[in-house]
């Protein structure tokens, strides 16, 4: 299950962030690629960056706490990765709940 979630998370990030994923997936490799992409987005301007963070539902409070620290792109990459991971896990849990329902009660 963990491999499935990692793969789905990587594929979603590849799609949404236009990442060129390596053949062997690892959380570290994905975070590194994501951090590099975040640097590119930050260079385009704050407005584009904040719009993207809002769309992803990344907490402004968490972002502001990170912005004054070292290695900001890596920490933002971690926030984005964790948020995507939450979404994937939630989808899996909801899918399992739907499958557990009595078929006669489903729409």
JOQUI-V729496 format. One record per run of one state. SS is the DSSP state (2 for helix, 1 for strand, 0 for the rest). FROM is the first residue (numbers start at 0). TO is the last residue. Records with the same first field share a line. If there is no record, write none. Layout:
SS = FROM-TO, FROM-TO
This chain:
0 = 0-0, 17-25, 44-44, 56-58, 67-70, 100-101, 105-106
2 = 1-16, 26-43, 45-55, 59-66, 71-99, 102-104
